[in-house]
Amino acid sequence: MMNRYIQKIASVLLVCMLAIGICPTTAQKQKPNVVFFLVDDMGWNDVSFAQSKFYETPNIDKASKEGVVFSQAYAAHPRCVPSRYAMITGRYPARINSPGPGEGDLTDDAITLAEPFRAAGYTTFFAGKWHLASAESYPDTQGFDYNFGGGHAGAPKSYFQPYNVQKSGKGNGKEKSIENLEDAPEGYYLTDHLTDKTEAFIRENKDQPFLVYLSHYGVHTPFESKVEKTKKYRKKARTLYGEEEVAEFSSDPTTGETKLRQDNPVYAGMVESMDESFGRIMNLLEELNLKENTIVVFTSDHGGLSNRGNGRKLATSNLPLRAGKGHNYEGGVRIPMFVAWPSQIQAGESSSVVTGTDYFPTLLELTGLPLENEAHLDGVSFASSLTTKNTQNENRPVFWHSPKPRPKSTGDRANTAVRLGDYKLLDFYEANRVELYNIAKDPEEQNNLAKAMPEKSAELMALIKNWRQEVDAYMGKK
């Protein structure tokens, strides 16, 4: 049974089509397809189009040159569950106390990105990591016609089939099982399997409009890549860095230990497999003559795993940005992101500040579907940054709230942050410490201006306090 929002959208679309004499079949052929390609834990420069010298992502690089690259794209939270909630609902995760008591509590009455597309006649497909199922709210109850692998699991126990059997490393034995992905031979790589499912769907639905949400488990832990790729990058690391001993970590009391260079050969192999997956999807769109009329979004859910508090193995380095996954510093929330649509978007770069809540309204606007502010409450469309190259949202505050830190794991501390224009303030409310940075001049966040600019600090602190009250933000255990 369609929910209230789907009924509303369907009625509006039907009235519009009848009014201009277009039958549904004709209208569907004119609608652009959407491919949302989401990578897990990929840092802002874990792609070679962002000047990484270690990772190789030629397919992603090629597509980035055909679209608009956003140099100031952000995740809505520096961890998986809250960030994914924001992308799929267009709402700040703090509105459901995530992370906190309500973490991952996506209920069936929530309106997701997929629902207006399905109501408009799109066939909707999800594959990979969902991680929003604490209330048994799976993709197929949230607007997706197909669901492969999406459920409770935040990571596989292994990237090699069987995915639910731990084979190496530590920290993944307690993961929930991945469902509906048993149909692969033993040893088959998970990234390839999800790509197979996506390719099959596109081939079967090439003659009707579709929304693909390919949400990879990679490049999240456990660190497992194909043997030949690991060997390749082990050799490359020796070529780049030599055999001499080099200090790989620095220590900071506010961020824990930070990895100083990109040199993990297993992680690099995982990145390359991700690039191959993206290349396969793009090549298929071209083969089927769908590329010109398909909107492709490439993004990550937050910054790369580069910081720790307890000696855990780290994936990457986000330098020169500060910190990484778990932190509201730039390394934790700034991400690689671009949007391509060859028939409608001219390639280039945008400095518009966008965040995870903004994909929902942007894709609605680009595809001509009605906007519904009640659904994507906190999202702001950045469509004109794509179609007219206007810089958007310069005077719009963007918030991050982390009331459930992991000082022993990723080395972060409880705080709320806001960016407005060039300035970003972090309120470490438990430690009674405030930090203010000019992100335009100091993206590395090294020069704390809080004492030198008390008026700016007070302005941004007022924004934070008002916003926390508006969303009824969880502030951690008392």
Backbone torsions as a table, in degrees:
resi	resn	phi	psi	omega
1	MET	NA	132.0	-177.5
2	MET	-73.2	140.1	177.6
3	ASN	-79.3	177.8	-173.6
4	ARG	-56.6	-42.2	-176.4
5	TYR	-68.8	-43.5	179.7
6	ILE	-60.9	-42.8	179.0
7	GLN	-60.4	-41.6	-179.3
8	LYS	-63.9	-47.4	-179.1
9	ILE	-64.2	-43.3	-179.0
10	ALA	-61.5	-40.0	-179.7
11	SER	-65.4	-43.1	179.9
12	VAL	-62.9	-45.1	-179.2
13	LEU	-64.1	-41.2	-178.7
14	LEU	-64.9	-43.5	178.9
15	VAL	-61.4	-43.4	-179.4
16	CYS	-63.1	-42.8	-177.8
17	MET	-67.2	-41.5	179.4
18	LEU	-66.9	-35.2	-177.3
19	ALA	-65.4	-31.8	-177.7
20	ILE	-106.3	8.7	173.0
21	GLY	73.9	30.6	178.9
22	ILE	-106.7	127.7	176.5
23	CYS	-78.0	153.0	-177.7
24	PRO	-54.1	-37.9	-177.7
25	THR	-63.1	-44.4	178.8
26	THR	-64.2	-42.3	-177.8
27	ALA	-63.7	-38.9	-178.2
28	GLN	-62.7	-37.9	-177.7
29	LYS	-64.7	-24.1	-177.7
30	GLN	-89.6	-11.8	-177.3
31	LYS	-75.9	139.3	176.0
32	PRO	-74.6	144.5	172.4
33	ASN	-78.3	163.6	178.1
34	VAL	-132.7	130.1	171.2
35	VAL	-121.1	115.1	178.0
36	PHE	-104.6	109.1	-174.0
37	PHE	-105.8	105.6	-173.7
38	LEU	-111.1	127.2	178.0
39	VAL	-106.4	145.2	-177.9
40	ASP	-96.5	127.1	174.1
41	ASP	68.6	17.9	-179.3
42	MET	-84.1	121.2	-178.6
43	GLY	-72.3	165.2	-172.9
44	TRP	-61.4	-29.0	177.4
45	ASN	-119.5	33.2	172.4
46	ASP	-86.4	16.5	176.3
47	VAL	-126.8	147.1	-175.8
48	SER	-74.9	-17.4	174.7
49	PHE	-70.3	-14.8	174.8
50	ALA	-98.8	20.4	172.7
51	GLN	79.7	18.7	172.4
52	SER	-65.6	134.4	178.5
53	LYS	-94.7	-11.5	-174.4
54	PHE	-102.9	-46.4	-178.8
55	TYR	-81.3	150.7	-179.4
56	GLU	-122.7	116.4	-177.8
57	THR	-134.2	62.6	-174.2
58	PRO	-63.0	-35.0	-179.0
59	ASN	-71.0	-41.7	176.7
60	ILE	-65.5	-42.1	179.0
61	ASP	-59.2	-44.5	-178.7
62	LYS	-60.1	-45.9	-179.3
63	ALA	-67.7	-33.3	179.4
64	SER	-63.4	-31.4	179.3
65	LYS	-75.8	-14.0	178.9
66	GLU	-97.7	-4.7	-177.6
67	GLY	-127.1	-162.8	177.9
68	VAL	-104.7	119.2	178.3
69	VAL	-91.3	130.0	179.9
70	PHE	-99.0	113.6	-176.5
71	SER	-78.5	-15.3	179.3
72	GLN	-127.9	54.1	176.4
73	ALA	-93.4	138.3	-176.1
74	TYR	-126.8	150.6	163.1
75	ALA	-79.9	155.6	179.1
76	ALA	-81.9	-8.7	176.8
77	HIS	-162.3	149.7	-176.9
78	PRO	-84.2	14.3	174.5
79	ARG	-133.8	165.5	-166.9
80	CYS	-61.6	-61.1	-170.7
81	VAL	-59.9	-52.8	-178.9
82	PRO	-62.5	-38.3	179.9
83	SER	-63.4	-42.8	-179.0
84	ARG	-68.1	-35.3	175.1
85	TYR	-58.8	-44.9	-178.8
86	ALA	-62.7	-42.2	-177.6
87	MET	-67.3	-39.4	-173.7
88	ILE	-83.6	-19.3	-178.1
89	THR	-115.4	-18.3	-174.7
90	GLY	73.9	20.0	-178.4
91	ARG	-124.8	148.6	174.8
92	TYR	-65.3	136.3	-180.0
93	PRO	-63.6	-23.9	178.6
94	ALA	-60.1	-21.6	-179.5
95	ARG	-67.3	-21.7	176.2
96	ILE	-116.0	25.2	179.9
97	ASN	56.2	42.5	177.3
98	SER	-115.2	126.5	0.1
99	PRO	-77.3	146.4	-177.5
100	GLY	152.6	-150.4	-176.6
101	PRO	-59.0	-30.3	-178.0
102	GLY	-103.5	20.0	-173.4
103	GLU	-56.2	123.5	177.4
104	GLY	78.1	8.7	-173.9
105	ASP	-81.7	68.1	176.3
106	LEU	-87.6	107.9	-176.4
107	THR	-90.1	163.2	-175.2
108	ASP	-64.7	-20.2	-179.9
109	ASP	-86.3	-2.7	174.6
110	ALA	-70.6	143.8	178.1
111	ILE	-94.0	122.4	-178.1
112	THR	-106.4	168.8	178.5
113	LEU	-55.0	-35.1	-174.7
114	ALA	-71.7	-28.3	-170.4
115	GLU	-64.4	-47.6	177.5
116	PRO	-65.7	-28.2	176.9
117	PHE	-69.5	-44.9	178.7
118	ARG	-64.2	-38.8	178.2
119	ALA	-63.7	-26.8	-178.9
120	ALA	-90.1	7.2	175.7
121	GLY	99.9	3.5	176.8
122	TYR	-77.2	146.2	167.0
123	THR	-90.0	128.8	-170.0
124	THR	-113.7	135.6	-171.2
125	PHE	-133.0	133.6	175.9
126	PHE	-127.7	136.6	173.3
127	ALA	-142.1	135.1	173.1
128	GLY	111.1	-142.2	-171.4
129	LYS	-82.8	121.5	176.1
130	TRP	-101.8	-62.2	171.3
131	HIS	63.8	22.5	-179.3
132	LEU	-127.0	30.6	-167.6
133	ALA	-108.4	27.4	-179.2
134	SER	-63.9	-22.3	178.7
135	ALA	-105.9	24.0	-176.6
136	GLU	59.0	31.5	-179.5
137	SER	-98.6	93.2	-174.7
138	TYR	-94.0	165.8	179.5
139	PRO	-53.1	-38.7	-177.2
140	ASP	-74.8	-5.1	169.7
141	THR	-104.4	1.8	-175.3
142	GLN	-123.1	30.7	172.8
143	GLY	103.3	-2.5	-179.9
144	PHE	-99.1	131.0	177.9
145	ASP	-72.9	-30.0	-178.0
146	TYR	-127.2	145.1	177.3
147	ASN	-144.3	117.3	176.4
148	PHE	-122.4	108.6	173.4
149	GLY	88.9	-0.5	-176.3
150	GLY	-94.3	122.3	179.7
151	GLY	-170.1	-135.1	-177.6
152	HIS	-72.9	-32.7	-167.9
153	ALA	-60.1	136.4	174.0
154	GLY	-98.4	-14.0	178.8
155	ALA	-164.4	156.2	173.1
156	PRO	-76.3	160.4	169.9
157	LYS	-78.3	-23.6	173.5
158	SER	-153.7	150.6	175.2
159	TYR	-85.7	-3.7	179.5
160	PHE	-111.7	127.1	-177.6
161	GLN	-56.7	131.7	5.6
162	PRO	-77.0	128.4	-174.0
163	TYR	-71.0	-17.1	-176.1
164	ASN	-99.6	17.8	176.2
165	VAL	-121.4	119.3	-178.3
166	GLN	-69.9	131.2	-176.2
167	LYS	-120.0	-25.6	-177.3
168	SER	-153.9	160.6	174.9
169	GLY	71.6	-170.8	-179.3
170	LYS	-130.5	160.6	171.0
171	GLY	95.5	0.6	-179.5
172	ASN	-118.7	1.6	-179.1
173	GLY	-65.9	-25.0	-178.0
174	LYS	-94.6	1.9	179.9
175	GLU	-63.7	146.7	173.6
176	LYS	-65.7	156.3	-178.7
177	SER	-76.8	143.2	172.4
178	ILE	-79.0	133.4	-175.9
179	GLU	-108.2	156.3	171.5
180	ASN	62.2	33.6	175.2
181	LEU	-140.6	39.6	-177.8
182	GLU	-86.4	-12.7	-171.3
183	ASP	-86.7	61.5	176.8
184	ALA	-144.4	148.8	178.6
185	PRO	-67.3	156.7	179.7
186	GLU	-59.2	135.8	179.2
187	GLY	88.2	-2.7	-177.7
188	TYR	-71.6	140.7	-173.1
189	TYR	-82.0	132.2	-172.9
190	LEU	-60.1	-42.2	179.6
191	THR	-58.8	-40.8	177.9
192	ASP	-67.6	-38.8	-178.5
193	HIS	-62.5	-46.3	178.3
194	LEU	-62.9	-35.9	177.8
195	THR	-67.7	-40.4	175.9
196	ASP	-56.3	-47.4	-179.2
197	LYS	-60.3	-41.3	-178.3
198	THR	-68.5	-43.5	177.5
199	GLU	-59.3	-45.1	-179.4
200	ALA	-61.2	-41.8	179.1
201	PHE	-62.2	-46.3	-177.7
202	ILE	-62.2	-42.4	178.6
203	ARG	-61.4	-41.7	-177.3
204	GLU	-73.5	-21.0	-174.5
205	ASN	-120.6	22.6	-174.9
206	LYS	-65.2	-20.5	-176.1
207	ASP	-96.4	8.1	177.6
208	GLN	-140.1	157.0	-178.0
209	PRO	-67.3	141.0	-178.4
210	PHE	-138.6	154.0	170.3
211	LEU	-117.4	118.4	176.0
212	VAL	-107.7	126.1	175.4
213	TYR	-118.3	91.4	-178.6
214	LEU	-95.2	103.7	-172.1
215	SER	-110.7	89.2	-173.1
216	HIS	-66.9	146.0	169.8
217	TYR	-73.6	-33.8	175.7
218	GLY	-70.3	147.8	13.6
219	VAL	-107.6	34.9	176.9
220	HIS	-65.8	158.7	171.6
221	THR	-58.6	155.6	5.7
222	PRO	-75.9	149.9	179.5
223	PHE	-76.5	103.3	-179.8
224	GLU	-145.3	120.4	176.0
225	SER	-128.3	172.0	177.2
226	LYS	-66.3	143.9	-172.3
227	VAL	-56.3	-44.5	-176.2
228	GLU	-65.5	-31.6	179.3
229	LYS	-74.0	-39.8	177.1
230	THR	-59.9	-43.4	178.6
231	LYS	-61.7	-42.1	-179.3
232	LYS	-58.8	-47.1	-175.3
233	TYR	-81.2	-21.9	171.9
234	ARG	-65.0	-41.4	177.4
235	LYS	-66.9	-40.4	-179.8
236	LYS	-64.7	-39.2	178.5
237	ALA	-61.5	-41.2	177.6
238	ARG	-64.1	-37.7	179.3
239	THR	-65.5	-42.1	-177.1
240	LEU	-74.7	-40.3	-168.8
241	TYR	-113.9	-11.1	180.0
242	GLY	74.0	-174.7	-177.5
243	GLU	-93.6	-9.3	-175.9
244	GLU	-68.7	153.3	178.9
245	GLU	-73.7	127.8	179.2
246	VAL	-128.1	135.2	176.7
247	ALA	-64.7	119.2	-175.8
248	GLU	-93.9	-11.6	-172.6
249	PHE	-132.8	149.3	168.9
250	SER	-120.7	162.6	-177.2
251	SER	-124.2	137.8	179.8
252	ASP	-142.0	133.6	-177.1
253	PRO	-64.0	-20.1	-178.4
254	THR	-96.0	-14.4	-176.8
255	THR	-129.8	-2.7	-176.5
256	GLY	75.6	-152.8	178.7
257	GLU	-85.0	139.0	-178.7
258	THR	-118.0	130.7	175.8
259	LYS	-73.2	132.9	-170.4
260	LEU	-97.7	-11.6	-179.3
261	ARG	-150.6	157.7	177.2
262	GLN	-89.2	106.7	-174.9
263	ASP	-149.6	8.6	-179.3
264	ASN	-81.5	108.2	-173.6
265	PRO	-68.1	-30.4	179.2
266	VAL	-70.3	-46.1	178.0
267	TYR	-61.3	-41.1	178.7
268	ALA	-60.7	-37.7	176.2
269	GLY	-65.0	-36.9	176.9
270	MET	-64.7	-40.8	177.7
271	VAL	-61.7	-42.6	179.9
272	GLU	-64.3	-39.9	176.8
273	SER	-62.7	-36.2	176.1
274	MET	-63.9	-41.6	178.2
275	ASP	-63.8	-39.4	177.9
276	GLU	-63.4	-39.4	176.7
277	SER	-59.8	-47.7	179.8
278	PHE	-61.2	-42.0	179.7
279	GLY	-62.5	-39.1	178.3
280	ARG	-62.3	-42.0	-180.0
281	ILE	-66.0	-44.2	-179.5
282	MET	-65.2	-41.1	178.6
283	ASN	-64.5	-37.3	178.7
284	LEU	-66.8	-41.6	177.7
285	LEU	-59.5	-40.0	178.8
286	GLU	-69.0	-42.4	179.4
287	GLU	-59.0	-38.6	-176.9
288	LEU	-91.0	7.7	-178.9
289	ASN	59.6	37.1	179.7
290	LEU	-107.8	-10.8	-171.9
291	LYS	-60.6	-42.0	-176.5
292	GLU	-63.8	-28.5	-176.1
293	ASN	-113.1	30.9	177.7
294	THR	-126.0	125.6	174.6
295	ILE	-85.0	122.8	-179.7
296	VAL	-115.0	124.5	175.0
297	VAL	-111.3	125.8	174.6
298	PHE	-113.6	127.2	-178.3
299	THR	-160.0	175.0	176.8
300	SER	-125.9	162.3	-177.3
301	ASP	-85.6	-15.9	175.7
302	HIS	-179.6	-174.0	-177.2
303	GLY	-71.3	167.3	-176.9
304	GLY	-72.1	154.3	179.3
305	LEU	-76.0	98.2	-173.8
306	SER	-127.6	-5.4	-173.9
307	ASN	-130.1	150.0	-177.6
308	ARG	-150.8	159.8	175.6
309	GLY	-118.6	-9.3	-173.6
310	ASN	-135.3	21.2	175.6
311	GLY	86.0	11.3	179.2
312	ARG	-63.0	154.5	177.5
313	LYS	-70.7	134.3	-176.7
314	LEU	-107.6	154.4	-174.3
315	ALA	-88.4	-46.8	-163.2
316	THR	-152.2	-177.8	173.1
317	SER	-125.6	136.0	177.9
318	ASN	-101.0	6.6	-178.5
319	LEU	-56.6	146.0	8.7
320	PRO	-83.6	1.4	176.3
321	LEU	-69.3	153.1	-174.9
322	ARG	-86.2	132.4	172.9
323	ALA	66.1	-160.6	-175.5
324	GLY	-165.6	-151.0	-176.9
325	LYS	-44.2	133.6	-179.7
326	GLY	95.6	-16.0	-175.3
327	HIS	-109.9	146.0	175.1
328	ASN	-87.9	5.1	167.2
329	TYR	-68.8	166.8	-172.1
330	GLU	-57.3	-36.1	-179.3
331	GLY	-65.4	-22.0	179.9
332	GLY	-89.9	-23.7	-173.6
333	VAL	-120.7	-17.9	178.3
334	ARG	-83.0	139.2	-170.2
335	ILE	-135.7	159.2	171.1
336	PRO	-76.5	133.7	-178.4
337	MET	-157.7	135.7	169.7
338	PHE	-149.2	161.3	177.5
339	VAL	-127.7	130.5	178.8
340	ALA	-124.9	139.6	175.7
341	TRP	-158.2	85.7	-167.1
342	PRO	-52.2	-36.4	-175.7
343	SER	-77.5	-15.4	-172.8
344	GLN	-128.5	-20.7	-173.8
345	ILE	-117.1	124.6	176.5
346	GLN	-82.9	135.3	-176.9
347	ALA	-62.3	149.6	178.6
348	GLY	167.0	-159.6	179.9
349	GLU	-132.4	146.3	179.1
350	SER	-126.0	139.5	175.4
351	SER	-100.5	10.1	176.2
352	SER	-59.6	138.4	176.5
353	VAL	-85.1	117.5	179.2
354	VAL	-127.8	155.9	-179.6
355	THR	-137.2	175.6	-170.8
356	GLY	-60.6	-26.9	179.3
357	THR	-70.5	-12.8	-168.2
358	ASP	-89.0	-13.3	-179.2
359	TYR	-64.8	-40.0	-177.1
360	PHE	-55.6	-61.8	-178.7
361	PRO	-66.8	-30.1	-180.0
362	THR	-63.8	-46.3	-179.4
363	LEU	-68.1	-34.3	174.5
364	LEU	-62.2	-46.0	-178.1
365	GLU	-66.3	-43.0	-178.7
366	LEU	-63.4	-34.0	-178.2
367	THR	-92.3	0.1	177.1
368	GLY	78.8	17.1	177.6
369	LEU	-87.2	152.3	-177.2
370	PRO	-63.7	137.6	173.9
371	LEU	-79.6	145.4	180.0
372	GLU	-138.3	95.8	-172.8
373	ASN	-61.8	-27.9	178.8
374	GLU	-62.3	-30.1	-180.0
375	ALA	-79.4	-68.2	-178.2
376	HIS	-89.4	65.1	-168.3
377	LEU	-55.0	-40.8	-174.7
378	ASP	-101.8	-5.6	-178.3
379	GLY	-79.8	144.3	176.8
380	VAL	-127.0	124.8	-178.1
381	SER	-64.5	137.0	173.6
382	PHE	-111.2	26.5	-176.3
383	ALA	-58.7	-39.1	-177.0
384	SER	-71.2	-19.3	172.4
385	SER	-66.8	-23.2	179.9
386	LEU	-90.4	-43.2	-171.5
387	THR	-91.3	-26.4	-178.2
388	THR	-121.8	-5.8	-179.0
389	LYS	66.0	20.3	174.8
390	ASN	-71.4	144.8	172.1
391	THR	-83.9	123.4	-174.0
392	GLN	-110.9	161.5	167.8
393	ASN	63.2	30.1	-179.4
394	GLU	-66.9	-28.9	-177.1
395	ASN	-112.5	23.6	179.9
396	ARG	-106.9	125.5	178.4
397	PRO	-73.2	142.0	175.8
398	VAL	-120.2	133.0	-172.0
399	PHE	-117.0	152.1	170.1
400	TRP	-136.8	139.9	-178.5
401	HIS	-137.0	121.5	-176.3
402	SER	-127.2	83.6	-178.1
403	PRO	-89.3	-2.2	-176.4
404	LYS	-126.9	73.9	-173.9
405	PRO	-72.0	166.4	176.1
406	ARG	-129.9	71.2	-175.8
407	PRO	-61.5	-29.1	180.0
408	LYS	-82.5	-23.2	-177.6
409	SER	-95.1	-64.8	-177.6
410	THR	-107.8	-1.1	171.2
411	GLY	81.3	14.0	-176.9
412	ASP	-93.5	167.5	-179.6
413	ARG	-129.8	155.9	-177.6
414	ALA	-61.1	132.6	178.1
415	ASN	-166.2	164.2	169.3
416	THR	-122.1	141.2	-179.4
417	ALA	-130.1	153.4	174.6
418	VAL	-141.8	141.6	170.4
419	ARG	-117.4	131.5	175.6
420	LEU	-137.0	114.9	-176.4
421	GLY	64.3	-129.6	-178.3
422	ASP	-85.5	-8.2	-170.9
423	TYR	-108.2	144.7	179.3
424	LYS	-134.3	130.8	179.9
425	LEU	-118.7	136.4	174.9
426	LEU	-116.2	123.8	179.5
427	ASP	-104.0	100.2	175.3
428	PHE	-84.5	80.3	-166.4
429	TYR	-66.8	-30.8	177.9
430	GLU	-71.4	-32.3	-179.5
431	ALA	-93.2	-2.2	-178.1
432	ASN	55.1	46.7	-178.7
433	ARG	-130.3	137.6	179.4
434	VAL	-122.8	138.2	176.9
435	GLU	-128.1	135.1	-178.8
436	LEU	-127.1	131.7	-179.0
437	TYR	-133.8	145.7	169.8
438	ASN	-91.3	100.6	-172.9
439	ILE	-66.7	-31.2	179.5
440	ALA	-64.3	-40.1	-178.1
441	LYS	-95.2	-24.2	-173.0
442	ASP	-137.5	65.6	179.9
443	PRO	-65.2	-17.0	178.1
444	GLU	-78.7	-9.1	178.4
445	GLU	54.5	56.9	-179.4
446	GLN	-108.7	-21.0	-174.8
447	ASN	-111.4	95.5	-178.7
448	ASN	-73.1	116.5	-175.7
449	LEU	-99.2	8.4	-172.4
450	ALA	-57.3	-44.3	-179.5
451	LYS	-77.4	-32.9	-178.9
452	ALA	-75.8	-22.5	-177.5
453	MET	-130.1	69.1	-175.9
454	PRO	-63.7	-32.8	-179.2
455	GLU	-69.0	-42.4	177.3
456	LYS	-65.1	-41.3	178.0
457	SER	-60.4	-43.1	-179.5
458	ALA	-66.1	-38.6	178.7
459	GLU	-61.4	-47.3	-177.7
460	LEU	-74.1	-32.4	176.4
461	MET	-65.6	-36.2	177.2
462	ALA	-63.8	-40.5	176.8
463	LEU	-60.0	-44.7	-179.6
464	ILE	-61.8	-47.1	-177.2
465	LYS	-64.1	-41.9	179.0
466	ASN	-65.9	-40.5	-179.1
467	TRP	-67.6	-43.1	178.8
468	ARG	-60.3	-35.9	177.3
469	GLN	-70.8	-40.3	-179.0
470	GLU	-62.4	-43.0	-176.4
471	VAL	-92.3	-0.2	-178.4
472	ASP	55.5	55.7	-173.4
473	ALA	-68.3	135.9	172.8
474	TYR	-70.8	133.2	-174.9
475	MET	-110.8	12.2	178.4
476	GLY	95.5	172.2	-179.2
477	LYS	-65.7	135.8	179.1
478	LYS	-81.3	NA	NA
